[in-house]
């Protein structure tokens, strides 16, 4: 299943492979902060949780985890 994971702050493309070959895009929020959206197709819940563990290790603020119906 494809998920969109949003975090506060800017992650550049160098994190792409470390996080499991995800697509990264950045946008500026209304308050001027940067939000990074990671989009990836995870084979199962353990794969998703593994990516979330890696994101936790970056000490960035997790905003949302949303299943996408792409």
Secondary structure by P-SEA (a helix, b strand, c coil): cbbbbbbcccccccccccccbbbbbbbbccccbbbbbbbbbbccaaaaaaaaaaaaaacccccbbbbbcc
